Amino acid sequence: MKKIKIEVGGMTCEHCVARVNKFVKNVNGVKDVKTSLKENKSYIETNDDVSVDSIKSAIEDAGYKPGKYEIG
Ligand SMILES: [Cu+2]
């Protein structure tokens, strides 16, 4: 299990949060996603083989901007 914390730019309301959660959850191997509008961050739990790039792509596909991230 891996934990990824990543900044998400461009969210303005809870609909944005729901959209980010939906797109990130669709990535293979993602177990849980919690996104905070206040912090502009997503907290993601994944299988070990999930790459940060696949998470970034999902955020971009949702229409938002992935930023700095931490793994651990
Ligand atoms: Cu919104």
N, CA, C, O and the ligand as a Tripos MOL2 file, in Angstrom:
@<TRIPOS>MOLECULE
protein
  289   287    73     0     0
PROTEIN
NO_CHARGES

@<TRIPOS>ATOM
      1 N           0.8470   -1.2090    0.0000 N.3       1 MET1
      2 CA          0.0000    0.0000    0.0000 C.3       1 MET1
      3 C           0.8760    1.2500    0.0000 C.2       1 MET1
      4 O           1.8830    1.3220    0.7040 O.2       1 MET1
      5 N           0.4770    2.2160   -0.7920 N.am      2 LYS2
      6 CA          1.2390    3.4500   -0.9340 C.3       2 LYS2
      7 C           0.2960    4.6260   -0.6820 C.2       2 LYS2
      8 O          -0.8790    4.5830   -1.0470 O.2       2 LYS2
      9 N           0.8220    5.6690   -0.0570 N.am      3 LYS3
     10 CA          0.0120    6.8790    0.1370 C.3       3 LYS3
     11 C           0.6300    8.0190   -0.6470 C.2       3 LYS3
     12 O           1.8280    8.2880   -0.5560 O.2       3 LYS3
     13 N          -0.2110    8.6780   -1.4160 N.am      4 ILE4
     14 CA          0.2530    9.8080   -2.2170 C.3       4 ILE4
     15 C          -0.5550   11.0360   -1.8200 C.2       4 ILE4
     16 O          -1.7850   11.0150   -1.8120 O.2       4 ILE4
     17 N           0.1550   12.0950   -1.4950 N.am      5 LYS5
     18 CA         -0.5050   13.3770   -1.2380 C.3       5 LYS5
     19 C          -0.1080   14.2930   -2.3830 C.2       5 LYS5
     20 O           1.0800   14.4690   -2.6540 O.2       5 LYS5
     21 N          -1.0900   14.8750   -3.0570 N.am      6 ILE6
     22 CA         -0.7570   15.6890   -4.2330 C.3       6 ILE6
     23 C          -1.6000   16.9590   -4.2810 C.2       6 ILE6
     24 O          -2.7970   16.9410   -3.9940 O.2       6 ILE6
     25 N          -0.9530   18.0530   -4.6470 N.am      7 GLU7
     26 CA         -1.6680   19.3160   -4.8030 C.3       7 GLU7
     27 C          -2.5180   19.2670   -6.0710 C.2       7 GLU7
     28 O          -2.0960   18.7410   -7.1010 O.2       7 GLU7
     29 N          -3.7160   19.8250   -5.9730 N.am      8 VAL8
     30 CA         -4.6210   19.8970   -7.1220 C.3       8 VAL8
     31 C          -5.0570   21.3500   -7.2930 C.2       8 VAL8
     32 O          -5.7370   21.9120   -6.4340 O.2       8 VAL8
     33 N          -4.6530   21.9510   -8.4180 N.am      9 GLY9
     34 CA         -4.9840   23.3540   -8.6720 C.3       9 GLY9
     35 C          -6.2340   23.4820   -9.5160 C.2       9 GLY9
     36 O          -6.5060   22.6460  -10.3780 O.2       9 GLY9
     37 N          -6.9980   24.5440   -9.2590 N.am     10 GLY10
     38 CA         -8.1360   24.8730  -10.1160 C.3      10 GLY10
     39 C          -9.4910   24.4790   -9.5830 C.2      10 GLY10
     40 O         -10.5090   24.7410  -10.2250 O.2      10 GLY10
     41 N          -9.5260   23.8480   -8.4110 N.am     11 MET11
     42 CA        -10.8310   23.4560   -7.8610 C.3      11 MET11
     43 C         -11.4920   24.6660   -7.1950 C.2      11 MET11
     44 O         -10.8490   25.4300   -6.4750 O.2      11 MET11
     45 N         -12.7850   24.8160   -7.4530 N.am     12 THR12
     46 CA        -13.4920   25.9700   -6.8770 C.3      12 THR12
     47 C         -14.6930   25.5790   -6.0260 C.2      12 THR12
     48 O         -15.2040   26.4120   -5.2780 O.2      12 THR12
     49 N         -15.1500   24.3570   -6.1170 N.am     13 CYS13
     50 CA        -16.3370   23.9740   -5.3490 C.3      13 CYS13
     51 C         -16.3610   22.4570   -5.1360 C.2      13 CYS13
     52 O         -15.4640   21.7440   -5.5870 O.2      13 CYS13
     53 N         -17.3860   21.9790   -4.4500 N.am     14 GLU14
     54 CA        -17.4690   20.5500   -4.1350 C.3      14 GLU14
     55 C         -17.6960   19.6860   -5.3780 C.2      14 GLU14
     56 O         -17.3970   18.4920   -5.3740 O.2      14 GLU14
     57 N         -18.2240   20.2940   -6.4340 N.am     15 HIS15
     58 CA        -18.3610   19.5350   -7.6810 C.3      15 HIS15
     59 C         -16.9900   19.1970   -8.2540 C.2      15 HIS15
     60 O         -16.7760   18.1060   -8.7820 O.2      15 HIS15
     61 N         -16.0770   20.1360   -8.1440 N.am     16 CYS16
     62 CA        -14.7040   19.8910   -8.5930 C.3      16 CYS16
     63 C         -14.0910   18.7540   -7.7770 C.2      16 CYS16
     64 O         -13.4440   17.8620   -8.3230 O.2      16 CYS16
     65 N         -14.3050   18.8010   -6.4680 N.am     17 VAL17
     66 CA        -13.7870   17.7590   -5.5750 C.3      17 VAL17
     67 C         -14.3180   16.3940   -6.0050 C.2      17 VAL17
     68 O         -13.5620   15.4280   -6.1070 O.2      17 VAL17
     69 N         -15.6180   16.3250   -6.2540 N.am     18 ALA18
     70 CA        -16.2390   15.0610   -6.6570 C.3      18 ALA18
     71 C         -15.6700   14.5720   -7.9830 C.2      18 ALA18
     72 O         -15.4740   13.3730   -8.1800 O.2      18 ALA18
     73 N         -15.4080   15.5090   -8.8880 N.am     19 ARG19
     74 CA        -14.8760   15.1470  -10.1970 C.3      19 ARG19
     75 C         -13.4470   14.6020  -10.0810 C.2      19 ARG19
     76 O         -13.1040   13.5970  -10.7030 O.2      19 ARG19
     77 N         -12.6350   15.2680   -9.2880 N.am     20 VAL20
     78 CA        -11.2670   14.7820   -9.0660 C.3      20 VAL20
     79 C         -11.3150   13.3900   -8.4380 C.2      20 VAL20
     80 O         -10.6120   12.4800   -8.8780 O.2      20 VAL20
     81 N         -12.1380   13.2310   -7.4220 N.am     21 ASN21
     82 CA        -12.2420   11.9200   -6.7610 C.3      21 ASN21
     83 C         -12.6440   10.8350   -7.7480 C.2      21 ASN21
     84 O         -12.0840    9.7390   -7.7470 O.2      21 ASN21
     85 N         -13.6190   11.1520   -8.5900 N.am     22 LYS22
     86 CA        -14.1190   10.1700   -9.5500 C.3      22 LYS22
     87 C         -13.0270    9.7430  -10.5390 C.2      22 LYS22
     88 O         -12.8390    8.5530  -10.7970 O.2      22 LYS22
     89 N         -12.3220   10.7190  -11.0810 N.am     23 PHE23
     90 CA        -11.2940   10.4020  -12.0770 C.3      23 PHE23
     91 C         -10.1200    9.6450  -11.4530 C.2      23 PHE23
     92 O          -9.5930    8.7040  -12.0480 O.2      23 PHE23
     93 N          -9.7210   10.0590  -10.2620 N.am     24 VAL24
     94 CA         -8.5790    9.3850   -9.6240 C.3      24 VAL24
     95 C          -8.9630    7.9590   -9.2160 C.2      24 VAL24
     96 O          -8.1600    7.0340   -9.3340 O.2      24 VAL24
     97 N         -10.1960    7.7950   -8.7350 N.am     25 LYS25
     98 CA        -10.6620    6.4530   -8.3370 C.3      25 LYS25
     99 C         -10.6740    5.4840   -9.5090 C.2      25 LYS25
    100 O         -10.5350    4.2740   -9.3310 O.2      25 LYS25
    101 N         -10.8430    6.0340  -10.7220 N.am     26 ASN26
    102 CA        -10.8730    5.1950  -11.9200 C.3      26 ASN26
    103 C          -9.5060    4.6520  -12.3200 C.2      26 ASN26
    104 O          -9.4170    3.7620  -13.1670 O.2      26 ASN26
    105 N          -8.4450    5.1760  -11.7230 N.am     27 VAL27
    106 CA         -7.1070    4.6620  -12.0390 C.3      27 VAL27
    107 C          -6.9690    3.2710  -11.4120 C.2      27 VAL27
    108 O          -7.2870    3.0610  -10.2410 O.2      27 VAL27
    109 N          -6.4890    2.3370  -12.2210 N.am     28 ASN28
    110 CA         -6.2950    0.9680  -11.7480 C.3      28 ASN28
    111 C          -5.3860    0.9190  -10.5310 C.2      28 ASN28
    112 O          -4.2770    1.4520  -10.5640 O.2      28 ASN28
    113 N          -5.8400    0.2860   -9.4590 N.am     29 GLY29
    114 CA         -4.9920    0.1170   -8.2840 C.3      29 GLY29
    115 C          -5.2030    1.1700   -7.2110 C.2      29 GLY29
    116 O          -4.6300    1.0800   -6.1260 O.2      29 GLY29
    117 N          -6.0300    2.1760   -7.5150 N.am     30 VAL30
    118 CA         -6.3350    3.1860   -6.4980 C.3      30 VAL30
    119 C          -7.4020    2.6420   -5.5570 C.2      30 VAL30
    120 O          -8.4580    2.1860   -5.9950 O.2      30 VAL30
    121 N          -7.1120    2.6960   -4.2570 N.am     31 LYS31
    122 CA         -8.0060    2.1280   -3.2510 C.3      31 LYS31
    123 C          -8.9100    3.1660   -2.6100 C.2      31 LYS31
    124 O         -10.0660    2.8850   -2.2940 O.2      31 LYS31
    125 N          -8.3800    4.3650   -2.4180 N.am     32 ASP32
    126 CA         -9.1600    5.3960   -1.7320 C.3      32 ASP32
    127 C          -8.6600    6.7830   -2.1240 C.2      32 ASP32
    128 O          -7.4640    6.9840   -2.3330 O.2      32 ASP32
    129 N          -9.5730    7.7230   -2.2200 N.am     33 VAL33
    130 CA         -9.2160    9.1090   -2.5260 C.3      33 VAL33
    131 C         -10.0250   10.0400   -1.6340 C.2      33 VAL33
    132 O         -11.2480    9.9360   -1.5450 O.2      33 VAL33
    133 N          -9.3260   10.9410   -0.9840 N.am     34 LYS34
    134 CA        -10.0200   12.0150   -0.2680 C.3      34 LYS34
    135 C          -9.4170   13.3290   -0.7350 C.2      34 LYS34
    136 O          -8.2020   13.5220   -0.6910 O.2      34 LYS34
    137 N         -10.2750   14.2210   -1.1800 N.am     35 THR35
    138 CA         -9.8010   15.4950   -1.7010 C.3      35 THR35
    139 C         -10.3350   16.6310   -0.8510 C.2      35 THR35
    140 O         -11.5160   16.6730   -0.5030 O.2      35 THR35
    141 N          -9.4370   17.5540   -0.5230 N.am     36 SER36
    142 CA         -9.8110   18.7110    0.2920 C.3      36 SER36
    143 C          -9.7880   19.9780   -0.5500 C.2      36 SER36
    144 O          -8.7560   20.3440   -1.1130 O.2      36 SER36
    145 N         -10.9290   20.6370   -0.6280 N.am     37 LEU37
    146 CA        -11.0330   21.9010   -1.3620 C.3      37 LEU37
    147 C         -10.2430   22.9850   -0.6340 C.2      37 LEU37
    148 O          -9.5700   23.8060   -1.2580 O.2      37 LEU37
    149 N         -10.3340   22.9730    0.6730 N.am     38 LYS38
    150 CA         -9.6590   23.9580    1.5070 C.3      38 LYS38
    151 C          -8.1430   23.9070    1.3350 C.2      38 LYS38
    152 O          -7.4740   24.9370    1.2560 O.2      38 LYS38
    153 N          -7.6150   22.6720    1.2780 N.am     39 GLU39
    154 CA         -6.1610   22.4960    1.1610 C.3      39 GLU39
    155 C          -5.6870   22.3930   -0.2810 C.2      39 GLU39
    156 O          -4.4840   22.4200   -0.5420 O.2      39 GLU39
    157 N          -6.6280   22.2740   -1.2240 N.am     40 ASN40
    158 CA         -6.2700   22.0250   -2.6240 C.3      40 ASN40
    159 C          -5.3620   20.8040   -2.7610 C.2      40 ASN40
    160 O          -4.3560   20.8370   -3.4690 O.2      40 ASN40
    161 N          -5.7340   19.7310   -2.0720 N.am     41 LYS41
    162 CA         -4.9270   18.5220   -2.1000 C.3      41 LYS41
    163 C          -5.7950   17.2750   -2.1410 C.2      41 LYS41
    164 O          -6.9270   17.2640   -1.6560 O.2      41 LYS41
    165 N          -5.2380   16.2260   -2.7330 N.am     42 SER42
    166 CA         -5.8570   14.9090   -2.6720 C.3      42 SER42
    167 C          -4.9670   13.9770   -1.8710 C.2      42 SER42
    168 O          -3.7420   13.9960   -1.9930 O.2      42 SER42
    169 N          -5.6120   13.1610   -1.0490 N.am     43 TYR43
    170 CA         -4.9220   12.1320   -0.2680 C.3      43 TYR43
    171 C          -5.3680   10.7910   -0.8300 C.2      43 TYR43
    172 O          -6.5440   10.4320   -0.7610 O.2      43 TYR43
    173 N          -4.4090   10.0540   -1.3900 N.am     44 ILE44
    174 CA         -4.7460    8.8720   -2.1770 C.3      44 ILE44
    175 C          -4.0320    7.6390   -1.6270 C.2      44 ILE44
    176 O          -2.8460    7.6870   -1.3020 O.2      44 ILE44
    177 N          -4.7640    6.5470   -1.5290 N.am     45 GLU45
    178 CA         -4.1600    5.2640   -1.1630 C.3      45 GLU45
    179 C          -4.2140    4.3420   -2.3690 C.2      45 GLU45
    180 O          -5.2580    4.1810   -3.0010 O.2      45 GLU45
    181 N          -3.0650    3.7350   -2.6770 N.am     46 THR46
    182 CA         -2.9960    2.9000   -3.8750 C.3      46 THR46
    183 C          -2.2310    1.6100   -3.6000 C.2      46 THR46
    184 O          -1.5640    1.4640   -2.5760 O.2      46 THR46
    185 N          -2.3470    0.6950   -4.5320 N.am     47 ASN47
    186 CA         -1.4390   -0.4460   -4.5580 C.3      47 ASN47
    187 C          -0.0300    0.0690   -4.8550 C.2      47 ASN47
    188 O           0.1420    1.1720   -5.3740 O.2      47 ASN47
    189 N           0.9770   -0.7460   -4.5180 N.am     48 ASP48
    190 CA          2.3740   -0.3200   -4.6660 C.3      48 ASP48
    191 C           2.7640   -0.0120   -6.1100 C.2      48 ASP48
    192 O           3.6650    0.7900   -6.3530 O.2      48 ASP48
    193 N           2.0880   -0.6480   -7.0700 N.am     49 ASP49
    194 CA          2.5180   -0.5020   -8.4610 C.3      49 ASP49
    195 C           1.9020    0.7030   -9.1870 C.2      49 ASP49
    196 O           2.1270    0.8850  -10.3840 O.2      49 ASP49
    197 N           1.1340    1.5150   -8.4750 N.am     50 VAL50
    198 CA          0.5100    2.6770   -9.1240 C.3      50 VAL50
    199 C           1.5190    3.8300   -9.1920 C.2      50 VAL50
    200 O           2.1250    4.1920   -8.1830 O.2      50 VAL50
    201 N           1.6930    4.4020  -10.3850 N.am     51 SER51
    202 CA          2.6590    5.4860  -10.5470 C.3      51 SER51
    203 C           2.0040    6.8360  -10.3030 C.2      51 SER51
    204 O           0.8040    7.0180  -10.5090 O.2      51 SER51
    205 N           2.8270    7.7720   -9.8610 N.am     52 VAL52
    206 CA          2.3210    9.1360   -9.6600 C.3      52 VAL52
    207 C           1.8770    9.7390  -10.9910 C.2      52 VAL52
    208 O           0.9220   10.5140  -11.0460 O.2      52 VAL52
    209 N           2.5800    9.3750  -12.0610 N.am     53 ASP53
    210 CA          2.2060    9.8850  -13.3810 C.3      53 ASP53
    211 C           0.7720    9.5200  -13.7570 C.2      53 ASP53
    212 O           0.0650   10.3260  -14.3610 O.2      53 ASP53
    213 N           0.3430    8.3190  -13.4050 N.am     54 SER54
    214 CA         -1.0220    7.9210  -13.7430 C.3      54 SER54
    215 C          -2.0350    8.7350  -12.9330 C.2      54 SER54
    216 O          -3.1370    9.0170  -13.4020 O.2      54 SER54
    217 N          -1.6480    9.1040  -11.7190 N.am     55 ILE55
    218 CA         -2.5150    9.9560  -10.8950 C.3      55 ILE55
    219 C          -2.5750   11.3630  -11.4800 C.2      55 ILE55
    220 O          -3.6430   11.9660  -11.5800 O.2      55 ILE55
    221 N          -1.4040   11.8700  -11.8630 N.am     56 LYS56
    222 CA         -1.3470   13.2070  -12.4770 C.3      56 LYS56
    223 C          -2.1990   13.2640  -13.7370 C.2      56 LYS56
    224 O          -2.9280   14.2320  -13.9560 O.2      56 LYS56
    225 N          -2.1080   12.2330  -14.5600 N.am     57 SER57
    226 CA         -2.8950   12.1860  -15.7950 C.3      57 SER57
    227 C          -4.3840   12.2230  -15.4950 C.2      57 SER57
    228 O          -5.1480   12.9000  -16.1840 O.2      57 SER57
    229 N          -4.7930   11.4940  -14.4660 N.am     58 ALA58
    230 CA         -6.2120   11.4540  -14.1170 C.3      58 ALA58
    231 C          -6.6900   12.8320  -13.6740 C.2      58 ALA58
    232 O          -7.7960   13.2510  -14.0160 O.2      58 ALA58
    233 N          -5.8610   13.5280  -12.9190 N.am     59 ILE59
    234 CA         -6.2220   14.8790  -12.4560 C.3      59 ILE59
    235 C          -6.3380   15.8240  -13.6560 C.2      59 ILE59
    236 O          -7.2570   16.6410  -13.7280 O.2      59 ILE59
    237 N          -5.4000   15.7040  -14.5900 N.am     60 GLU60
    238 CA         -5.4420   16.5200  -15.8020 C.3      60 GLU60
    239 C          -6.6740   16.1980  -16.6420 C.2      60 GLU60
    240 O          -7.3390   17.0980  -17.1560 O.2      60 GLU60
    241 N          -6.9710   14.9010  -16.7770 N.am     61 ASP61
    242 CA         -8.1480   14.4910  -17.5490 C.3      61 ASP61
    243 C          -9.4290   15.0550  -16.9360 C.2      61 ASP61
    244 O         -10.3900   15.3490  -17.6470 O.2      61 ASP61
    245 N          -9.4310   15.2010  -15.6200 N.am     62 ALA62
    246 CA        -10.6000   15.7660  -14.9370 C.3      62 ALA62
    247 C         -10.7040   17.2730  -15.1830 C.2      62 ALA62
    248 O         -11.7610   17.8700  -14.9820 O.2      62 ALA62
    249 N          -9.5940   17.8830  -15.6220 N.am     63 GLY63
    250 CA         -9.6040   19.3060  -15.9310 C.3      63 GLY63
    251 C          -8.8890   20.1830  -14.9120 C.2      63 GLY63
    252 O          -9.0840   21.3980  -14.8760 O.2      63 GLY63
    253 N          -8.0560   19.5500  -14.0800 N.am     64 TYR64
    254 CA         -7.3530   20.3040  -13.0220 C.3      64 TYR64
    255 C          -5.8440   20.1220  -13.1410 C.2      64 TYR64
    256 O          -5.3410   19.3400  -13.9480 O.2      64 TYR64
    257 N          -5.1370   20.8930  -12.2840 N.am     65 LYS65
    258 CA         -3.6800   20.9180  -12.4020 C.3      65 LYS65
    259 C          -2.9850   20.2140  -11.2520 C.2      65 LYS65
    260 O          -3.0200   20.6890  -10.1170 O.2      65 LYS65
    261 N          -2.3430   19.0630  -11.5430 N.am     66 PRO66
    262 CA         -1.5810   18.4030  -10.4930 C.3      66 PRO66
    263 C          -0.3260   19.2090  -10.1630 C.2      66 PRO66
    264 O           0.3200   19.7630  -11.0520 O.2      66 PRO66
    265 N           0.0120   19.2670   -8.8730 N.am     67 GLY67
    266 CA          1.1960   20.0080   -8.4470 C.3      67 GLY67
    267 C           2.1480   19.1270   -7.6760 C.2      67 GLY67
    268 O           2.3370   17.9520   -7.9910 O.2      67 GLY67
    269 N           2.7500   19.7260   -6.6460 N.am     68 LYS68
    270 CA          3.7340   19.0000   -5.8350 C.3      68 LYS68
    271 C           3.0980   17.7990   -5.1670 C.2      68 LYS68
    272 O           1.9140   17.8100   -4.8290 O.2      68 LYS68
    273 N           3.9010   16.7600   -4.9810 N.am     69 TYR69
    274 CA          3.3600   15.5700   -4.3190 C.3      69 TYR69
    275 C           4.3580   14.9920   -3.3330 C.2      69 TYR69
    276 O           5.5570   15.2620   -3.4010 O.2      69 TYR69
    277 N           3.8430   14.2010   -2.4270 N.am     70 GLU70
    278 CA          4.6800   13.4450   -1.4860 C.3      70 GLU70
    279 C           4.1810   12.0110   -1.4710 C.2      70 GLU70
    280 O           2.9820   11.7440   -1.5480 O.2      70 GLU70
    281 N           5.1330   11.1000   -1.3720 N.am     71 ILE71
    282 CA          4.7620    9.6930   -1.2540 C.3      71 ILE71
    283 C           5.2030    9.1830    0.1130 C.2      71 ILE71
    284 O           6.3150    9.4580    0.5640 O.2      71 ILE71
    285 N           4.3230    8.4440    0.7580 N.am     72 GLY72
    286 CA          4.7230    7.8700    2.0590 C.3      72 GLY72
    287 C           3.5750    7.7670    3.0180 C.2      72 GLY72
    288 O           3.7530    7.3070    4.1460 O.2      72 GLY72
    289 CU        -16.3660   23.1350   -8.9060 Cu       73 CU73
@<TRIPOS>BOND
     1     1     2 1
     2     2     3 1
     3     3     4 2
     4     3     5 am
     5     5     6 1
     6     6     7 1
     7     7     8 2
     8     7     9 am
     9     9    10 1
    10    10    11 1
    11    11    12 2
    12    11    13 am
    13    13    14 1
    14    14    15 1
    15    15    16 2
    16    15    17 am
    17    17    18 1
    18    18    19 1
    19    19    20 2
    20    19    21 am
    21    21    22 1
    22    22    23 1
    23    23    24 2
    24    23    25 am
    25    25    26 1
    26    26    27 1
    27    27    28 2
    28    27    29 am
    29    29    30 1
    30    30    31 1
    31    31    32 2
    32    31    33 am
    33    33    34 1
    34    34    35 1
    35    35    36 2
    36    35    37 am
    37    37    38 1
    38    38    39 1
    39    39    40 2
    40    39    41 am
    41    41    42 1
    42    42    43 1
    43    43    44 2
    44    43    45 am
    45    45    46 1
    46    46    47 1
    47    47    48 2
    48    47    49 am
    49    49    50 1
    50    50    51 1
    51    51    52 2
    52    51    53 am
    53    53    54 1
    54    54    55 1
    55    55    56 2
    56    55    57 am
    57    57    58 1
    58    58    59 1
    59    59    60 2
    60    59    61 am
    61    61    62 1
    62    62    63 1
    63    63    64 2
    64    63    65 am
    65    65    66 1
    66    66    67 1
    67    67    68 2
    68    67    69 am
    69    69    70 1
    70    70    71 1
    71    71    72 2
    72    71    73 am
    73    73    74 1
    74    74    75 1
    75    75    76 2
    76    75    77 am
    77    77    78 1
    78    78    79 1
    79    79    80 2
    80    79    81 am
    81    81    82 1
    82    82    83 1
    83    83    84 2
    84    83    85 am
    85    85    86 1
    86    86    87 1
    87    87    88 2
    88    87    89 am
    89    89    90 1
    90    90    91 1
    91    91    92 2
    92    91    93 am
    93    93    94 1
    94    94    95 1
    95    95    96 2
    96    95    97 am
    97    97    98 1
    98    98    99 1
    99    99   100 2
   100    99   101 am
   101   101   102 1
   102   102   103 1
   103   103   104 2
   104   103   105 am
   105   105   106 1
   106   106   107 1
   107   107   108 2
   108   107   109 am
   109   109   110 1
   110   110   111 1
   111   111   112 2
   112   111   113 am
   113   113   114 1
   114   114   115 1
   115   115   116 2
   116   115   117 am
   117   117   118 1
   118   118   119 1
   119   119   120 2
   120   119   121 am
   121   121   122 1
   122   122   123 1
   123   123   124 2
   124   123   125 am
   125   125   126 1
   126   126   127 1
   127   127   128 2
   128   127   129 am
   129   129   130 1
   130   130   131 1
   131   131   132 2
   132   131   133 am
   133   133   134 1
   134   134   135 1
   135   135   136 2
   136   135   137 am
   137   137   138 1
   138   138   139 1
   139   139   140 2
   140   139   141 am
   141   141   142 1
   142   142   143 1
   143   143   144 2
   144   143   145 am
   145   145   146 1
   146   146   147 1
   147   147   148 2
   148   147   149 am
   149   149   150 1
   150   150   151 1
   151   151   152 2
   152   151   153 am
   153   153   154 1
   154   154   155 1
   155   155   156 2
   156   155   157 am
   157   157   158 1
   158   158   159 1
   159   159   160 2
   160   159   161 am
   161   161   162 1
   162   162   163 1
   163   163   164 2
   164   163   165 am
   165   165   166 1
   166   166   167 1
   167   167   168 2
   168   167   169 am
   169   169   170 1
   170   170   171 1
   171   171   172 2
   172   171   173 am
   173   173   174 1
   174   174   175 1
   175   175   176 2
   176   175   177 am
   177   177   178 1
   178   178   179 1
   179   179   180 2
   180   179   181 am
   181   181   182 1
   182   182   183 1
   183   183   184 2
   184   183   185 am
   185   185   186 1
   186   186   187 1
   187   187   188 2
   188   187   189 am
   189   189   190 1
   190   190   191 1
   191   191   192 2
   192   191   193 am
   193   193   194 1
   194   194   195 1
   195   195   196 2
   196   195   197 am
   197   197   198 1
   198   198   199 1
   199   199   200 2
   200   199   201 am
   201   201   202 1
   202   202   203 1
   203   203   204 2
   204   203   205 am
   205   205   206 1
   206   206   207 1
   207   207   208 2
   208   207   209 am
   209   209   210 1
   210   210   211 1
   211   211   212 2
   212   211   213 am
   213   213   214 1
   214   214   215 1
   215   215   216 2
   216   215   217 am
   217   217   218 1
   218   218   219 1
   219   219   220 2
   220   219   221 am
   221   221   222 1
   222   222   223 1
   223   223   224 2
   224   223   225 am
   225   225   226 1
   226   226   227 1
   227   227   228 2
   228   227   229 am
   229   229   230 1
   230   230   231 1
   231   231   232 2
   232   231   233 am
   233   233   234 1
   234   234   235 1
   235   235   236 2
   236   235   237 am
   237   237   238 1
   238   238   239 1
   239   239   240 2
   240   239   241 am
   241   241   242 1
   242   242   243 1
   243   243   244 2
   244   243   245 am
   245   245   246 1
   246   246   247 1
   247   247   248 2
   248   247   249 am
   249   249   250 1
   250   250   251 1
   251   251   252 2
   252   251   253 am
   253   253   254 1
   254   254   255 1
   255   255   256 2
   256   255   257 am
   257   257   258 1
   258   258   259 1
   259   259   260 2
   260   259   261 am
   261   261   262 1
   262   262   263 1
   263   263   264 2
   264   263   265 am
   265   265   266 1
   266   266   267 1
   267   267   268 2
   268   267   269 am
   269   269   270 1
   270   270   271 1
   271   271   272 2
   272   271   273 am
   273   273   274 1
   274   274   275 1
   275   275   276 2
   276   275   277 am
   277   277   278 1
   278   278   279 1
   279   279   280 2
   280   279   281 am
   281   281   282 1
   282   282   283 1
   283   283   284 2
   284   283   285 am
   285   285   286 1
   286   286   287 1
   287   287   288 2
@<TRIPOS>SUBSTRUCTURE
     1 MET1         2 RESIDUE 1 A MET
     2 LYS2         6 RESIDUE 1 A LYS
     3 LYS3        10 RESIDUE 1 A LYS
     4 ILE4        14 RESIDUE 1 A ILE
     5 LYS5        18 RESIDUE 1 A LYS
     6 ILE6        22 RESIDUE 1 A ILE
     7 GLU7        26 RESIDUE 1 A GLU
     8 VAL8        30 RESIDUE 1 A VAL
     9 GLY9        34 RESIDUE 1 A GLY
    10 GLY10       38 RESIDUE 1 A GLY
    11 MET11       42 RESIDUE 1 A MET
    12 THR12       46 RESIDUE 1 A THR
    13 CYS13       50 RESIDUE 1 A CYS
    14 GLU14       54 RESIDUE 1 A GLU
    15 HIS15       58 RESIDUE 1 A HIS
    16 CYS16       62 RESIDUE 1 A CYS
    17 VAL17       66 RESIDUE 1 A VAL
    18 ALA18       70 RESIDUE 1 A ALA
    19 ARG19       74 RESIDUE 1 A ARG
    20 VAL20       78 RESIDUE 1 A VAL
    21 ASN21       82 RESIDUE 1 A ASN
    22 LYS22       86 RESIDUE 1 A LYS
    23 PHE23       90 RESIDUE 1 A PHE
    24 VAL24       94 RESIDUE 1 A VAL
    25 LYS25       98 RESIDUE 1 A LYS
    26 ASN26      102 RESIDUE 1 A ASN
    27 VAL27      106 RESIDUE 1 A VAL
    28 ASN28      110 RESIDUE 1 A ASN
    29 GLY29      114 RESIDUE 1 A GLY
    30 VAL30      118 RESIDUE 1 A VAL
    31 LYS31      122 RESIDUE 1 A LYS
    32 ASP32      126 RESIDUE 1 A ASP
    33 VAL33      130 RESIDUE 1 A VAL
    34 LYS34      134 RESIDUE 1 A LYS
    35 THR35      138 RESIDUE 1 A THR
    36 SER36      142 RESIDUE 1 A SER
    37 LEU37      146 RESIDUE 1 A LEU
    38 LYS38      150 RESIDUE 1 A LYS
    39 GLU39      154 RESIDUE 1 A GLU
    40 ASN40      158 RESIDUE 1 A ASN
    41 LYS41      162 RESIDUE 1 A LYS
    42 SER42      166 RESIDUE 1 A SER
    43 TYR43      170 RESIDUE 1 A TYR
    44 ILE44      174 RESIDUE 1 A ILE
    45 GLU45      178 RESIDUE 1 A GLU
    46 THR46      182 RESIDUE 1 A THR
    47 ASN47      186 RESIDUE 1 A ASN
    48 ASP48      190 RESIDUE 1 A ASP
    49 ASP49      194 RESIDUE 1 A ASP
    50 VAL50      198 RESIDUE 1 A VAL
    51 SER51      202 RESIDUE 1 A SER
    52 VAL52      206 RESIDUE 1 A VAL
    53 ASP53      210 RESIDUE 1 A ASP
    54 SER54      214 RESIDUE 1 A SER
    55 ILE55      218 RESIDUE 1 A ILE
    56 LYS56      222 RESIDUE 1 A LYS
    57 SER57      226 RESIDUE 1 A SER
    58 ALA58      230 RESIDUE 1 A ALA
    59 ILE59      234 RESIDUE 1 A ILE
    60 GLU60      238 RESIDUE 1 A GLU
    61 ASP61      242 RESIDUE 1 A ASP
    62 ALA62      246 RESIDUE 1 A ALA
    63 GLY63      250 RESIDUE 1 A GLY
    64 TYR64      254 RESIDUE 1 A TYR
    65 LYS65      258 RESIDUE 1 A LYS
    66 PRO66      262 RESIDUE 1 A PRO
    67 GLY67      266 RESIDUE 1 A GLY
    68 LYS68      270 RESIDUE 1 A LYS
    69 TYR69      274 RESIDUE 1 A TYR
    70 GLU70      278 RESIDUE 1 A GLU
    71 ILE71      282 RESIDUE 1 A ILE
    72 GLY72      286 RESIDUE 1 A GLY
    73 CU73       289 GROUP 0 **** ****
